[in-house]
Amino acid sequence: MNHLHKLQILKRVSPNFVGRCRKPIWQVGSLCYIVENPRFYGTKPMVQTENSDRNLIGSDQGISKISDAARREAQAATALLEYLHSTRSFQFLDAEHMSKYSPIFVKNLLKKVNIDADIRRSITRYLRYHPD
């Protein structure tokens, strides 16, 4: 079936289909898309109240606390990503995949490193001088 044959079938089918359709149709070029909401995916302005910020800050539901260990592991994974990408010249996606999916290596790395105030700097320094 070639392209012209498909167009002839589409010309016969599409007027019948459009007539029966109750949902609005958005036409782009020669293609028609049926959409639930024909808006351009804009955002409505959020209604602000005086107490909305205080309620969000005051409640524990609005703020999720991240443990220090999880934050430390995330910073170590970020440092490993930067090291692999910039120093070892891995592609960014490969470096990201290796740093994200190697939690045991990151935990062992955190055990070996003397952590100063900045975890990322400490890990970067360790990896630079101990590349094994």
N, CA, C and O atoms as a GROMACS GRO file, in nm:
protein
  528
    1MET      N    1   0.086  -0.117   0.000
    1MET     CA    2   0.000   0.000   0.000
    1MET      C    3   0.091   0.123   0.000
    1MET      O    4   0.171   0.142   0.091
    2ASN      N    5   0.077   0.206  -0.102
    2ASN     CA    6   0.164   0.324  -0.110
    2ASN      C    7   0.100   0.444  -0.042
    2ASN      O    8  -0.012   0.436   0.009
    3HIS      N    9   0.171   0.555  -0.044
    3HIS     CA   10   0.129   0.676   0.026
    3HIS      C   11   0.000   0.733  -0.031
    3HIS      O   12  -0.087   0.777   0.044
    4LEU      N   13  -0.014   0.734  -0.164
    4LEU     CA   14  -0.136   0.790  -0.225
    4LEU      C   15  -0.259   0.707  -0.191
    4LEU      O   16  -0.367   0.761  -0.171
    5HIS      N   17  -0.242   0.576  -0.185
    5HIS     CA   18  -0.354   0.489  -0.151
    5HIS      C   19  -0.400   0.516  -0.008
    5HIS      O   20  -0.520   0.517   0.021
    6LYS      N   21  -0.304   0.537   0.083
    6LYS     CA   22  -0.339   0.568   0.221
    6LYS      C   23  -0.414   0.701   0.231
    6LYS      O   24  -0.508   0.714   0.308
    7LEU      N   25  -0.372   0.800   0.151
    7LEU     CA   26  -0.439   0.929   0.153
    7LEU      C   27  -0.583   0.919   0.103
    7LEU      O   28  -0.672   0.985   0.156
    8GLN      N   29  -0.606   0.836   0.001
    8GLN     CA   30  -0.742   0.819  -0.050
    8GLN      C   31  -0.832   0.756   0.055
    8GLN      O   32  -0.947   0.796   0.071
    9ILE      N   33  -0.781   0.658   0.126
    9ILE     CA   34  -0.860   0.595   0.232
    9ILE      C   35  -0.886   0.694   0.344
    9ILE      O   36  -0.996   0.700   0.399
   10LEU      N   37  -0.785   0.773   0.379
   10LEU     CA   38  -0.801   0.871   0.485
   10LEU      C   39  -0.903   0.978   0.447
   10LEU      O   40  -0.977   1.024   0.534
   11LYS      N   41  -0.909   1.018   0.320
   11LYS     CA   42  -1.007   1.117   0.276
   11LYS      C   43  -1.150   1.064   0.292
   11LYS      O   44  -1.241   1.139   0.325
   12ARG      N   45  -1.168   0.935   0.268
   12ARG     CA   46  -1.302   0.877   0.281
   12ARG      C   47  -1.342   0.857   0.427
   12ARG      O   48  -1.458   0.876   0.463
   13VAL      N   49  -1.247   0.821   0.508
   13VAL     CA   50  -1.277   0.788   0.647
   13VAL      C   51  -1.288   0.912   0.734
   13VAL      O   52  -1.378   0.919   0.818
   14SER      N   53  -1.201   1.009   0.718
   14SER     CA   54  -1.194   1.120   0.810
   14SER      C   55  -1.320   1.207   0.815
   14SER      O   56  -1.356   1.248   0.925
   15PRO      N   57  -1.391   1.239   0.703
   15PRO     CA   58  -1.514   1.319   0.719
   15PRO      C   59  -1.621   1.246   0.799
   15PRO      O   60  -1.694   1.309   0.877
   16ASN      N   61  -1.632   1.114   0.781
   16ASN     CA   62  -1.731   1.038   0.857
   16ASN      C   63  -1.694   1.035   1.005
   16ASN      O   64  -1.781   1.044   1.092
   17PHE      N   65  -1.568   1.022   1.032
   17PHE     CA   66  -1.524   1.015   1.171
   17PHE      C   67  -1.540   1.150   1.241
   17PHE      O   68  -1.582   1.154   1.356
   18VAL      N   69  -1.508   1.257   1.173
   18VAL     CA   70  -1.518   1.390   1.232
   18VAL      C   71  -1.662   1.426   1.260
   18VAL      O   72  -1.691   1.492   1.360
   19GLY      N   73  -1.753   1.385   1.175
   19GLY     CA   74  -1.894   1.417   1.196
   19GLY      C   75  -1.951   1.350   1.320
   19GLY      O   76  -2.037   1.408   1.386
   20ARG      N   77  -1.905   1.232   1.353
   20ARG     CA   78  -1.957   1.159   1.469
   20ARG      C   79  -1.888   1.197   1.600
   20ARG      O   80  -1.940   1.168   1.708
   21CYS      N   81  -1.777   1.258   1.590
   21CYS     CA   82  -1.696   1.288   1.709
   21CYS      C   83  -1.759   1.401   1.789
   21CYS      O   84  -1.799   1.503   1.733
   22ARG      N   85  -1.766   1.384   1.920
   22ARG     CA   86  -1.822   1.488   2.007
   22ARG      C   87  -1.714   1.571   2.073
   22ARG      O   88  -1.741   1.679   2.125
   23LYS      N   89  -1.592   1.523   2.073
   23LYS     CA   90  -1.483   1.595   2.136
   23LYS      C   91  -1.426   1.696   2.037
   23LYS      O   92  -1.433   1.673   1.916
   24PRO      N   93  -1.369   1.807   2.086
   24PRO     CA   94  -1.310   1.905   1.995
   24PRO      C   95  -1.187   1.848   1.926
   24PRO      O   96  -1.116   1.765   1.982
   25ILE      N   97  -1.163   1.894   1.804
   25ILE     CA   98  -1.052   1.845   1.724
   25ILE      C   99  -0.954   1.959   1.702
   25ILE      O  100  -0.995   2.070   1.668
   26TRP      N  101  -0.828   1.931   1.721
   26TRP     CA  102  -0.722   2.029   1.700
   26TRP      C  103  -0.649   1.988   1.574
   26TRP      O  104  -0.596   1.876   1.567
   27GLN      N  105  -0.644   2.076   1.475
   27GLN     CA  106  -0.583   2.041   1.348
   27GLN      C  107  -0.446   2.106   1.336
   27GLN      O  108  -0.431   2.227   1.351
   28VAL      N  109  -0.347   2.024   1.308
   28VAL     CA  110  -0.211   2.072   1.286
   28VAL      C  111  -0.170   2.022   1.148
   28VAL      O  112  -0.152   1.902   1.127
   29GLY      N  113  -0.155   2.114   1.054
   29GLY     CA  114  -0.121   2.076   0.918
   29GLY      C  115  -0.232   1.991   0.860
   29GLY      O  116  -0.347   2.035   0.854
   30SER      N  117  -0.200   1.871   0.816
   30SER     CA  118  -0.302   1.782   0.762
   30SER      C  119  -0.343   1.676   0.862
   30SER      O  120  -0.424   1.589   0.829
   31LEU      N  121  -0.290   1.681   0.984
   31LEU     CA  122  -0.323   1.581   1.084
   31LEU      C  123  -0.422   1.638   1.184
   31LEU      O  124  -0.413   1.754   1.222
   32CYS      N  125  -0.516   1.557   1.225
   32CYS     CA  126  -0.615   1.599   1.324
   32CYS      C  127  -0.589   1.521   1.453
   32CYS      O  128  -0.569   1.400   1.451
   33TYR      N  129  -0.591   1.591   1.562
   33TYR     CA  130  -0.574   1.529   1.693
   33TYR      C  131  -0.699   1.554   1.775
   33TYR      O  132  -0.750   1.667   1.779
   34ILE      N  133  -0.749   1.452   1.839
   34ILE     CA  134  -0.863   1.467   1.928
   34ILE      C  135  -0.807   1.494   2.066
   34ILE      O  136  -0.726   1.417   2.118
   35VAL      N  137  -0.851   1.602   2.125
   35VAL     CA  138  -0.798   1.640   2.255
   35VAL      C  139  -0.912   1.654   2.354
   35VAL      O  140  -1.023   1.693   2.318
   36GLU      N  141  -0.882   1.621   2.477
   36GLU     CA  142  -0.980   1.638   2.583
   36GLU      C  143  -0.997   1.785   2.618
   36GLU      O  144  -1.110   1.832   2.637
   37ASN      N  145  -0.887   1.856   2.627
   37ASN     CA  146  -0.889   1.996   2.664
   37ASN      C  147  -0.811   2.073   2.558
   37ASN      O  148  -0.689   2.057   2.549
   38PRO      N  149  -0.876   2.154   2.477
   38PRO     CA  150  -0.805   2.220   2.367
   38PRO      C  151  -0.719   2.338   2.408
   38PRO      O  152  -0.679   2.416   2.323
   39ARG      N  153  -0.689   2.353   2.538
   39ARG     CA  154  -0.601   2.460   2.583
   39ARG      C  155  -0.459   2.431   2.540
   39ARG      O  156  -0.426   2.320   2.500
   40PHE      N  157  -0.375   2.531   2.549
   40PHE     CA  158  -0.236   2.516   2.512
   40PHE      C  159  -0.151   2.480   2.634
   40PHE      O  160  -0.036   2.523   2.643
   41TYR      N  161  -0.204   2.402   2.724
   41TYR     CA  162  -0.135   2.354   2.842
   41TYR      C  163  -0.072   2.467   2.923
   41TYR      O  164   0.038   2.452   2.977
   42GLY      N  165  -0.140   2.576   2.931
   42GLY     CA  166  -0.095   2.686   3.014
   42GLY      C  167  -0.132   2.659   3.158
   42GLY      O  168  -0.208   2.567   3.188
   43THR      N  169  -0.080   2.738   3.244
   43THR     CA  170  -0.113   2.721   3.385
   43THR      C  171  -0.203   2.833   3.429
   43THR      O  172  -0.186   2.949   3.391
   44LYS      N  173  -0.299   2.798   3.509
   44LYS     CA  174  -0.387   2.899   3.565
   44LYS      C  175  -0.316   2.964   3.683
   44LYS      O  176  -0.239   2.898   3.753
   45PRO      N  177  -0.341   3.092   3.705
   45PRO     CA  178  -0.276   3.154   3.820
   45PRO      C  179  -0.330   3.094   3.950
   45PRO      O  180  -0.450   3.073   3.966
   46MET      N  181  -0.239   3.068   4.040
   46MET     CA  182  -0.277   3.008   4.167
   46MET      C  183  -0.330   3.116   4.261
   46MET      O  184  -0.273   3.224   4.270
   47VAL      N  185  -0.437   3.084   4.328
   47VAL     CA  186  -0.495   3.180   4.421
   47VAL      C  187  -0.409   3.183   4.546
   47VAL      O  188  -0.390   3.081   4.612
   48GLN      N  189  -0.358   3.300   4.579
   48GLN     CA  190  -0.272   3.315   4.696
   48GLN      C  191  -0.353   3.373   4.811
   48GLN      O  192  -0.431   3.467   4.794
   49THR      N  193  -0.333   3.317   4.925
   49THR     CA  194  -0.393   3.374   5.046
   49THR      C  195  -0.280   3.412   5.140
   49THR      O  196  -0.165   3.373   5.120
   50GLU      N  197  -0.314   3.488   5.239
   50GLU     CA  198  -0.210   3.532   5.333
   50GLU      C  199  -0.153   3.416   5.414
   50GLU      O  200  -0.035   3.417   5.448
   51ASN      N  201  -0.236   3.317   5.443
   51ASN     CA  202  -0.192   3.208   5.529
   51ASN      C  203  -0.138   3.088   5.452
   51ASN      O  204  -0.096   2.990   5.513
   52SER      N  205  -0.138   3.093   5.319
   52SER     CA  206  -0.098   2.975   5.243
   52SER      C  207   0.049   2.940   5.265
   52SER      O  208   0.082   2.822   5.279
   53ASP      N  209   0.137   3.040   5.269
   53ASP     CA  210   0.278   3.012   5.294
   53ASP      C  211   0.301   2.964   5.437
   53ASP      O  212   0.381   2.873   5.459
   54ARG      N  213   0.233   3.024   5.531
   54ARG     CA  214   0.249   2.982   5.670
   54ARG      C  215   0.197   2.841   5.692
   54ARG      O  216   0.256   2.764   5.768
   55ASN      N  217   0.086   2.807   5.627
   55ASN     CA  218   0.032   2.672   5.642
   55ASN      C  219   0.126   2.568   5.583
   55ASN      O  220   0.142   2.460   5.638
   56LEU      N  221   0.189   2.602   5.470
   56LEU     CA  222   0.281   2.508   5.408
   56LEU      C  223   0.406   2.488   5.493
   56LEU      O  224   0.453   2.375   5.508
   57ILE      N  225   0.458   2.595   5.548
   57ILE     CA  226   0.578   2.585   5.630
   57ILE      C  227   0.548   2.520   5.764
   57ILE      O  228   0.630   2.443   5.815
   58GLY      N  229   0.434   2.550   5.821
   58GLY     CA  230   0.400   2.499   5.953
   58GLY      C  231   0.365   2.352   5.955
   58GLY      O  232   0.379   2.288   6.059
   59SER      N  233   0.318   2.297   5.845
   59SER     CA  234   0.276   2.158   5.845
   59SER      C  235   0.391   2.068   5.801
   59SER      O  236   0.475   2.109   5.721
   60ASP      N  237   0.394   1.947   5.852
   60ASP     CA  238   0.497   1.851   5.812
   60ASP      C  239   0.465   1.788   5.678
   60ASP      O  240   0.553   1.726   5.618
   61GLN      N  241   0.343   1.801   5.629
   61GLN     CA  242   0.306   1.741   5.501
   61GLN      C  243   0.370   1.815   5.385
   61GLN      O  244   0.403   1.752   5.284
   62GLY      N  245   0.389   1.945   5.396
   62GLY     CA  246   0.444   2.022   5.286
   62GLY      C  247   0.594   2.008   5.270
   62GLY      O  248   0.647   2.029   5.161
   63ILE      N  249   0.662   1.974   5.377
   63ILE     CA  250   0.807   1.967   5.373
   63ILE      C  251   0.849   1.822   5.398
   63ILE      O  252   0.813   1.762   5.499
   64SER      N  253   0.926   1.769   5.304
   64SER     CA  254   0.977   1.633   5.326
   64SER      C  255   1.122   1.644   5.371
   64SER      O  256   1.203   1.712   5.308
   65LYS      N  257   1.153   1.577   5.478
   65LYS     CA  258   1.288   1.584   5.533
   65LYS      C  259   1.372   1.473   5.471
   65LYS      O  260   1.330   1.358   5.462
   66ILE      N  261   1.491   1.511   5.431
   66ILE     CA  262   1.585   1.416   5.373
   66ILE      C  263   1.690   1.385   5.478
   66ILE      O  264   1.746   1.476   5.539
   67SER      N  265   1.714   1.258   5.498
   67SER     CA  266   1.812   1.220   5.601
   67SER      C  267   1.952   1.261   5.557
   67SER      O  268   1.980   1.278   5.438
   68ASP      N  269   2.040   1.274   5.655
   68ASP     CA  270   2.178   1.314   5.625
   68ASP      C  271   2.250   1.208   5.542
   68ASP      O  272   2.330   1.241   5.455
   69ALA      N  273   2.220   1.081   5.569
   69ALA     CA  274   2.285   0.974   5.493
   69ALA      C  275   2.243   0.978   5.346
   69ALA      O  276   2.327   0.960   5.257
   70ALA      N  277   2.114   1.000   5.321
   70ALA     CA  278   2.066   1.007   5.183
   70ALA      C  279   2.123   1.130   5.112
   70ALA      O  280   2.160   1.122   4.995
   71ARG      N  281   2.131   1.241   5.182
   71ARG     CA  282   2.189   1.362   5.124
   71ARG      C  283   2.338   1.340   5.093
   71ARG      O  284   2.387   1.384   4.989
   72ARG      N  285   2.408   1.273   5.183
   72ARG     CA  286   2.550   1.246   5.163
   72ARG      C  287   2.571   1.155   5.042
   72ARG      O  288   2.662   1.177   4.962
   73GLU      N  289   2.487   1.051   5.029
   73GLU     CA  290   2.498   0.961   4.914
   73GLU      C  291   2.467   1.032   4.783
   73GLU      O  292   2.532   1.008   4.681
   74ALA      N  293   2.368   1.120   4.784
   74ALA     CA  294   2.333   1.195   4.663
   74ALA      C  295   2.446   1.288   4.622
   74ALA      O  296   2.477   1.300   4.503
   75GLN      N  297   2.509   1.354   4.718
   75GLN     CA  298   2.621   1.442   4.686
   75GLN      C  299   2.742   1.361   4.638
   75GLN      O  300   2.816   1.407   4.550
   76ALA      N  301   2.761   1.242   4.693
   76ALA     CA  302   2.870   1.157   4.648
   76ALA      C  303   2.845   1.109   4.505
   76ALA      O  304   2.938   1.104   4.424
   77ALA      N  305   2.721   1.073   4.475
   77ALA     CA  306   2.688   1.030   4.339
   77ALA      C  307   2.706   1.144   4.240
   77ALA      O  308   2.751   1.122   4.127
   78THR      N  309   2.672   1.266   4.280
   78THR     CA  310   2.692   1.382   4.194
   78THR      C  311   2.841   1.407   4.170
   78THR      O  312   2.882   1.438   4.059
   79ALA      N  313   2.921   1.394   4.275
   79ALA     CA  314   3.066   1.411   4.260
   79ALA      C  315   3.125   1.304   4.169
   79ALA      O  316   3.213   1.333   4.087
   80LEU      N  317   3.076   1.181   4.182
   80LEU     CA  318   3.122   1.073   4.095
   80LEU      C  319   3.083   1.100   3.950
   80LEU      O  320   3.162   1.076   3.859
   81LEU      N  321   2.962   1.150   3.928
   81LEU     CA  322   2.917   1.187   3.794
   81LEU      C  323   3.009   1.292   3.733
   81LEU      O  324   3.052   1.279   3.618
   82GLU      N  325   3.038   1.398   3.808
   82GLU     CA  326   3.125   1.504   3.757
   82GLU      C  327   3.266   1.451   3.729
   82GLU      O  328   3.328   1.489   3.630
   83TYR      N  329   3.315   1.364   3.815
   83TYR     CA  330   3.449   1.307   3.795
   83TYR      C  331   3.453   1.222   3.669
   83TYR      O  332   3.544   1.237   3.587
   84LEU      N  333   3.356   1.134   3.652
   84LEU     CA  334   3.356   1.046   3.535
   84LEU      C  335   3.340   1.124   3.405
   84LEU      O  336   3.402   1.092   3.304
   85HIS      N  337   3.256   1.227   3.409
   85HIS     CA  338   3.230   1.303   3.286
   85HIS      C  339   3.346   1.397   3.252
   85HIS      O  340   3.390   1.402   3.137
   86SER      N  341   3.394   1.471   3.350
   86SER     CA  342   3.494   1.573   3.318
   86SER      C  343   3.637   1.518   3.317
   86SER      O  344   3.716   1.555   3.230
   87THR      N  345   3.672   1.431   3.411
   87THR     CA  346   3.809   1.384   3.420
   87THR      C  347   3.834   1.260   3.334
   87THR      O  348   3.935   1.252   3.265
   88ARG      N  349   3.743   1.166   3.338
   88ARG     CA  350   3.761   1.041   3.264
   88ARG      C  351   3.699   1.044   3.124
   88ARG      O  352   3.710   0.946   3.050
   89SER      N  353   3.636   1.154   3.088
   89SER     CA  354   3.581   1.177   2.952
   89SER      C  355   3.476   1.074   2.910
   89SER      O  356   3.471   1.034   2.794
   90PHE      N  357   3.394   1.030   3.004
   90PHE     CA  358   3.280   0.946   2.969
   90PHE      C  359   3.170   1.035   2.913
   90PHE      O  360   3.161   1.153   2.947
   91GLN      N  361   3.087   0.978   2.827
   91GLN     CA  362   2.968   1.050   2.783
   91GLN      C  363   2.884   1.081   2.906
   91GLN      O  364   2.886   1.006   3.003
   92PHE      N  365   2.809   1.192   2.901
   92PHE     CA  366   2.733   1.234   3.019
   92PHE      C  367   2.632   1.129   3.061
   92PHE      O  368   2.619   1.099   3.180
   93LEU      N  369   2.559   1.072   2.964
   93LEU     CA  370   2.456   0.972   3.000
   93LEU      C  371   2.518   0.846   3.059
   93LEU      O  372   2.462   0.787   3.152
   94ASP      N  373   2.634   0.805   3.006
   94ASP     CA  374   2.702   0.688   3.064
   94ASP      C  375   2.749   0.717   3.206
   94ASP      O  376   2.734   0.634   3.296
   95ALA      N  377   2.807   0.835   3.225
   95ALA     CA  378   2.855   0.872   3.358
   95ALA      C  379   2.739   0.883   3.456
   95ALA      O  380   2.751   0.842   3.572
   96GLU      N  381   2.628   0.939   3.411
   96GLU     CA  382   2.511   0.951   3.498
   96GLU      C  383   2.457   0.814   3.535
   96GLU      O  384   2.423   0.790   3.651
   97HIS      N  385   2.450   0.723   3.438
   97HIS     CA  386   2.400   0.588   3.465
   97HIS      C  387   2.491   0.515   3.564
   97HIS      O  388   2.443   0.449   3.656
   98MET      N  389   2.622   0.526   3.545
   98MET     CA  390   2.716   0.458   3.635
   98MET      C  391   2.710   0.515   3.776
   98MET      O  392   2.717   0.441   3.873
   99SER      N  393   2.696   0.647   3.787
   99SER     CA  394   2.693   0.706   3.921
   99SER      C  395   2.560   0.680   3.991
   99SER      O  396   2.556   0.667   4.114
  100LYS      N  397   2.454   0.674   3.914
  100LYS     CA  398   2.322   0.655   3.974
  100LYS      C  399   2.300   0.510   4.018
  100LYS      O  400   2.239   0.485   4.122
  101TYR      N  401   2.347   0.414   3.939
  101TYR     CA  402   2.318   0.274   3.965
  101TYR      C  403   2.437   0.199   4.026
  101TYR      O  404   2.456   0.080   3.999
  102SER      N  405   2.515   0.267   4.106
  102SER     CA  406   2.624   0.201   4.178
  102SER      C  407   2.622   0.242   4.325
  102SER      O  408   2.718   0.304   4.372
  103PRO      N  409   2.515   0.210   4.398
  103PRO     CA  410   2.505   0.256   4.537
  103PRO      C  411   2.607   0.190   4.630
  103PRO      O  412   2.651   0.253   4.726
  104ILE      N  413   2.646   0.066   4.603
  104ILE     CA  414   2.743  -0.001   4.689
  104ILE      C  415   2.880   0.065   4.674
  104ILE      O  416   2.950   0.085   4.773
  105PHE      N  417   2.917   0.098   4.551
  105PHE     CA  418   3.044   0.167   4.528
  105PHE      C  419   3.045   0.303   4.597
  105PHE      O  420   3.145   0.343   4.655
  106VAL      N  421   2.933   0.374   4.589
  106VAL     CA  422   2.924   0.507   4.652
  106VAL      C  423   2.935   0.495   4.803
  106VAL      O  424   3.002   0.576   4.867
  107LYS      N  425   2.870   0.394   4.862
  107LYS     CA  426   2.879   0.375   5.008
  107LYS      C  427   3.022   0.340   5.050
  107LYS      O  428   3.071   0.392   5.150
  108ASN      N  429   3.089   0.253   4.973
  108ASN     CA  430   3.228   0.220   5.004
  108ASN      C  431   3.319   0.341   4.986
  108ASN      O  432   3.415   0.359   5.061
  109LEU      N  433   3.289   0.423   4.887
  109LEU     CA  434   3.366   0.545   4.865
  109LEU      C  435   3.350   0.641   4.982
  109LEU      O  436   3.447   0.705   5.023
  110LEU      N  437   3.230   0.652   5.034
  110LEU     CA  438   3.206   0.739   5.149
  110LEU      C  439   3.280   0.690   5.274
  110LEU      O  440   3.322   0.771   5.357
  111LYS      N  441   3.297   0.558   5.287
  111LYS     CA  442   3.371   0.504   5.401
  111LYS      C  443   3.520   0.537   5.393
  111LYS      O  444   3.585   0.558   5.495
  112LYS      N  445   3.574   0.542   5.270
  112LYS     CA  446   3.717   0.566   5.250
  112LYS      C  447   3.756   0.712   5.262
  112LYS      O  448   3.870   0.744   5.296
  113VAL      N  449   3.662   0.802   5.234
  113VAL     CA  450   3.695   0.944   5.223
  113VAL      C  451   3.687   1.011   5.360
  113VAL      O  452   3.595   0.987   5.438
  114ASN      N  453   3.786   1.096   5.387
  114ASN     CA  454   3.779   1.184   5.505
  114ASN      C  455   3.694   1.304   5.466
  114ASN      O  456   3.737   1.389   5.387
  115ILE      N  457   3.574   1.310   5.520
  115ILE     CA  458   3.479   1.411   5.476
  115ILE      C  459   3.501   1.541   5.552
  115ILE      O  460   3.496   1.545   5.674
  116ASP      N  461   3.526   1.646   5.475
  116ASP     CA  462   3.537   1.781   5.531
  116ASP      C  463   3.397   1.841   5.531
  116ASP      O  464   3.297   1.770   5.534
  117ALA      N  465   3.392   1.972   5.529
  117ALA     CA  466   3.262   2.041   5.528
  117ALA      C  467   3.187   2.015   5.398
  117ALA      O  468   3.065   2.001   5.398
  118ASP      N  469   3.260   2.008   5.286
  118ASP     CA  470   3.197   1.988   5.156
  118ASP      C  471   3.223   1.845   5.109
  118ASP      O  472   3.337   1.809   5.082
  119ILE      N  473   3.119   1.766   5.101
  119ILE     CA  474   3.132   1.625   5.064
  119ILE      C  475   3.178   1.610   4.920
  119ILE      O  476   3.266   1.529   4.890
  120ARG      N  477   3.118   1.689   4.830
  120ARG     CA  478   3.153   1.677   4.689
  120ARG      C  479   3.301   1.710   4.665
  120ARG      O  480   3.368   1.643   4.586
  121ARG      N  481   3.351   1.810   4.732
  121ARG     CA  482   3.491   1.849   4.717
  121ARG      C  483   3.583   1.739   4.770
  121ARG      O  484   3.686   1.709   4.710
  122SER      N  485   3.546   1.680   4.883
  122SER     CA  486   3.628   1.574   4.942
  122SER      C  487   3.634   1.452   4.851
  122SER      O  488   3.740   1.393   4.832
  123ILE      N  489   3.520   1.415   4.794
  123ILE     CA  490   3.516   1.297   4.707
  123ILE      C  491   3.590   1.325   4.577
  123ILE      O  492   3.661   1.238   4.526
  124THR      N  493   3.574   1.445   4.524
  124THR     CA  494   3.645   1.480   4.401
  124THR      C  495   3.796   1.475   4.424
  124THR      O  496   3.870   1.425   4.340
  125ARG      N  497   3.841   1.527   4.537
  125ARG     CA  498   3.984   1.524   4.570
  125ARG      C  499   4.032   1.380   4.586
  125ARG      O  500   4.140   1.345   4.537
  126TYR      N  501   3.953   1.296   4.653
  126TYR     CA  502   3.992   1.156   4.672
  126TYR      C  503   4.002   1.084   4.538
  126TYR      O  504   4.100   1.012   4.513
  127LEU      N  505   3.903   1.103   4.451
  127LEU     CA  506   3.905   1.035   4.322
  127LEU      C  507   4.019   1.086   4.234
  127LEU      O  508   4.074   1.011   4.154
  128ARG      N  509   4.053   1.211   4.248
  128ARG     CA  510   4.162   1.267   4.167
  128ARG      C  511   4.297   1.206   4.206
  128ARG      O  512   4.380   1.179   4.119
  129TYR      N  513   4.319   1.184   4.335
  129TYR     CA  514   4.449   1.134   4.380
  129TYR      C  515   4.452   0.984   4.404
  129TYR      O  516   4.560   0.928   4.425
  130HIS      N  517   4.338   0.917   4.400
  130HIS     CA  518   4.330   0.771   4.412
  130HIS      C  519   4.238   0.718   4.302
  130HIS      O  520   4.126   0.677   4.332
  131PRO      N  521   4.281   0.716   4.178
  131PRO     CA  522   4.192   0.680   4.067
  131PRO      C  523   4.162   0.531   4.055
  131PRO      O  524   4.089   0.492   3.965
  132ASP      N  525   4.216   0.447   4.142
  132ASP     CA  526   4.197   0.301   4.131
  132ASP      C  527   4.053   0.264   4.149
  132ASP      O  528   4.019   0.147   4.143
   0.00000   0.00000   0.00000
